[in-house]
Amino acid sequence: MKLTLAEVEHIAGLARLELSQEEKERYRQQLSDVLEYAARLQELDTSLIPPTASVLPVRSVLRPDESHQSLEREKILRNAPQAEENQFRVPPVLE
């Protein structure tokens, strides 16, 4: 699909780019090449290829979740500068 200079100017306007005539012609050719390549890819039969999100194997970099006994609230609040009603008391941050 060959783009016209008017289409390139429209795209440049949407991107708020000011292009010289030389740049418009260069971008017209480059964008046309990209669109032609995308059209060629659309012609490929991919019906036998399962959809994938990645070609790499799925692997988690996070450790597995494991439940542990939590700390006692009294022990935690014992180290707090201020505690009130079994909660940390902090100074207000908004006026």
N, C-alpha and C positions, 0 to 999 in steps of 0.2 A: 504494500500500500504506500504509494508516494504521497507525501504531504505537500500542500501548496504553501507558498510564502505567506498567504493570508492566515492559514492555520497555524503556522509557526509564530506569526505575530500575535495571534490570539492566545496561544499558549504562553508566550513571553509576557503578554499583558497580565494573564492570570498569575504568573509568578512574579510580577512587578519587575521585569527585567527590561532594560533598555539595550537593544542589540543593534550593532552596525549591520549594513547590508551583507557584508562578508560573513559575519557571525550567523545571520539568519540563513544564508545559503548553506553554511557548514552544518548548522543544527537541523536544517530541513533534511539534508542527506543522512545525517546520523540517526535522527528520529525515525526516518523512513526505513532505514536498515533494521532498526530495532523492531519496528512493527512488522516488517516482512519476516524476520526471524521468528517472532511470536506466532505469526500466521502459519509458518512451516511447522512449528511445534504442535499447533492445534490439529494438523493433519495426521499426526501419529496415532496409531491404534494403541491405546493404553488400557483397553478393557480387561486384559488378563493380568494387569499389574495391580496389586492391592494398594489402596490409599495408605500413605505413610505421612507422619509428621516429621520424621527424620530418618536418614539412612544409617545412623549410628545406633548401636544397641542401647536399649533403655537401661540406665544405671543411675541409682540414687547416690548422691554424694553425702546424704545425711545419715546419721546413725539411726537405727531402728528405735522406735519409742518403747521404753520399758518403764513400768510403774515402779516406784520406790516409796518407801515410807516417808511421809513428809515430816518436816520439823514441827515441834510443838509450838503453838502460838505464843505461849508464855516465854519460851526460850528466845524466840525471835524478838518479841517486844521488849525483853529485858535489855537489849542493846540499843533500843531506839532512844533518841534524845528526849522525845515526848511521845506518850501514848495516851489514847483516850477511847474508851468503849471498845477495847480489844482491836484497835486500829492505830496505825501510825498517825501522829498529828504533825502536819507540816504547815509552814506559814503560807498564807494566801499569795498567789502569784499574779492575780488580777485585781485591779482596783475596783 
